[in-house]
Structure formats: structure tokens, C-alpha cells
Amino acid sequence: MRPLTATIDTAALAHNLRVVRAHAAGARVLAVVKANAYGHGLERAARALAEADGLGLIEIDAAVRLREGGYGKRIVLLEGLFDATELEMAARCDLSLVIHGEAQLRMLDEAPLAARFDVLLKINTGMNRLGFPLPQVTAVLARLQQHRAVRAVTLMTHFAAADDARGVDWQFASFSTLAASRQLPGTLANSAAVLRYPQTHVDWVRPGIMLYGCSPFAETSAATLGLKPVMTLASRVLAVQEIAAGDSVGYGSAFVADTPMRIGVVACGYADGYPRHAPTGTPLLVAGRRTRTLGRIAMDLLCCDLTAMPGHGVGTPVVLWGEGLSADEVAAAAGTVSYELLCALAPRVPVIER
Ligand SMILES: *Cc1c(COP(=O)(O)O)cnc(C)c1O
């Protein structure tokens, strides 16, 4: 079999949840498991995160799977319903619904007569994607609180810049003003706000990326934050080429050697979820030692520099990201974020649970 595997360390997931708790002791934790738990496997993540107070995700089919699989705590559809035909299923599975716009508000009128939903009123405090504008919130809240299909309302907003210098104050201030006069639970914090802005923790926090052992911050490593990597993408060297100065490596001859080199060819490519745009120099571990990719990433293969590692060749283990090399670092080298790498793990990669 092809030697590429993704190992998922479920104990690390549980550990990272404890890191969330340590930061947000007074709040309940809605663990975000959208996009197949950021590529880690929904059911697996739900099991490893059993101590969380609820799960948040986007995909209703996945939410139904969780409920039918026996998950008994809160499940929140983070973008609510996309169509009124989903109301019945949502009611049957007791899914909590974000209401971010007028169309969703009107959908509630079509709810089955016996249906009672917990809803999260999403307020646009500056992200300017989903949510009601501030001047509409009072009226919308009144409509929700009088609605026959609504059992309880939570106030929600999402931060645009909790991970960078702009911070959250500019959004938090308007949320707080709105929430102050109302005795309703609130939810604001993503991972970055869990770690950096305790004033935003209030009733429910919504961590995603930190549970998977990656850092939401460009300048602070996951290890510094006490997080453990959950996914390790590992493979082996399939072939070795000895090349001369002037020889090139891979498609487009994108890398040209200026001295004699030893090239390792690794079983991993963009069809596995490794980013094709990772440039020459992107880090990887060979036999636990850090080296660099060379040339273009192909569909099934990538090449790396073994020149300084004469003892290693065909069969030598390789870590693309995970234990010993954070996905954050690989992502940064490739001009993206770890979120994208984790989510992109392809279905063809066998997953091993540990
Ligand atoms: C994805 C998501 C989160 C989690 O964000 P992280 O940066 O991964 O912690 C929180 N809230 C909402 C609404 C989301 O869609």
C-alpha cells in the first residue's frame, strides 16, 4: 500500500479542549466541528470532544448523523438553515439554529406546529458577512421572542480580527451595548478570542482551530500556546535521485540544482491535500530532521532535499506536518493558513486513529 497516512491523535484533541477550558473556565464550550471536524473526521472528533458542552457545524446532514449516532448535547447549525425544507429535520434532531438574515426569520413561520427551536440571533458587528445590522436587532429580537417556533434566544457575533492587531474592541463594544439591557446568553469567541480576549468569553465560546492543535495567530506557535498537534500527515521516501549541477527537478523544471544533490521523492501530492502552491523551501521532516521541498508539488509526489542526509533513502519516514512540524509552519511557507491544509486532507489518504 502507498505509505501516506494521516494519524489522528484523539488524546491530543481532548488535551486541546482542556486548554480551552483553562482559558475560558466560566464559559460553556461549543466545539466547532464543521468541514468534517477540520478534516479530522466528524464522529471521531465528536467522541474525542465528548467533554465539550456542544458541537457547532455548518452541514445539516452531518448534524443529523451526530444526533442519530446518539450525541445528546447541543448541536448548533452555525449558518442556520439554507432552505425551509430543512425545518422538519432540524426540529426532529433538536438542532439549534443561527438566524442571520430576514429569509431565515421568515422560514421559521413554516416550522412544524410542534417545533420549538433554540435560536442564535447573529448580529453583524463589523465582519459584514452574515448577521443583522445593529439598528435592526431590537425589532428582530422582538419577533423571535414572540415566535411560536422559538424556545430560547442566544445573541451571537463573529470576530473579523481577533487574531491580529486590530483586535475585537471595535466589535465587542457594540455587541456589549446591545446585550447589556437584555438578559440573554451570548456567544462571541473563536479560538483567537478564547486565547486573547477573556472579556468576550461570556456564556459560550466557539473554538475551532485550537482544538486541532494549531495556532490562530501568525506570530505565536501552537506549542507556545500549550496545544498539541492532532493530525500528522506522514509518508516515506519512494525513490532517490542523484543529480548534477544544472539538472532540474520535477514539472516545469521549477528547481535547478547549482551543485550535485541527492533528491528524495516522497509519496504525497496535491491530490492528498498537500498545497500545490507550496514553494521550494517548504519545510518537511525526513527521519525526524528538517529539510525542504524542491520544485513543484505534483498530484501524487513531491521532492525534497536529501543532500545533507546521505544515510537516508528509500523507505525513510517523512512527516509533512503534525508531530515535530506544525501545520502552521508549512501553511505559512505556502502562503496559507493551517485551517486550509487540515480541511483539504483528501479522502484517499487512509486515516489511522491513535
Ligand atoms: C469556524 C467558526 C468558528 C471557529 O473559528 P476558529 O478560528 O477555528 O476558532 C467559530 N464561530 C463560527 C461562527 C465559525 O464559523
The ligand as a Tripos MOL2 file, in Angstrom:
@<TRIPOS>MOLECULE
LIG
   15    15     1     0     0
SMALL
NO_CHARGES

@<TRIPOS>ATOM
      1 C1        -15.4660   28.2850   12.1490 C.3       1 LIG1
      2 C2        -16.1460   29.1080   13.1580 C.ar      1 LIG1
      3 C3        -15.5930   29.2680   14.4450 C.ar      1 LIG1
      4 C4        -14.2500   28.6830   14.8500 C.3       1 LIG1
      5 O1        -13.1970   29.5360   14.4420 O.3       1 LIG1
      6 P1        -11.6660   29.1790   14.7760 P.3       1 LIG1
      7 O2        -10.9180   30.3340   14.2410 O.co2     1 LIG1
      8 O3        -11.3660   27.9170   14.0280 O.co2     1 LIG1
      9 O4        -11.5780   29.0020   16.2340 O.co2     1 LIG1
     10 C5        -16.3220   29.9780   15.3830 C.ar      1 LIG1
     11 N1        -17.5190   30.5270   15.0550 N.ar      1 LIG1
     12 C6        -18.0570   30.4160   13.8220 C.ar      1 LIG1
     13 C7        -19.3680   31.0430   13.5340 C.3       1 LIG1
     14 C8        -17.3950   29.7040   12.8440 C.ar      1 LIG1
     15 O5        -17.9400   29.5920   11.6320 O.3       1 LIG1
@<TRIPOS>BOND
     1     1     2 1
     2     2     3 ar
     3     2    14 ar
     4     3     4 1
     5     3    10 ar
     6     4     5 1
     7     5     6 1
     8     6     7 2
     9     6     8 1
    10     6     9 1
    11    10    11 ar
    12    11    12 ar
    13    12    13 1
    14    12    14 ar
    15    14    15 1
@<TRIPOS>SUBSTRUCTURE
     1 LIG1         1 GROUP 0 **** ****
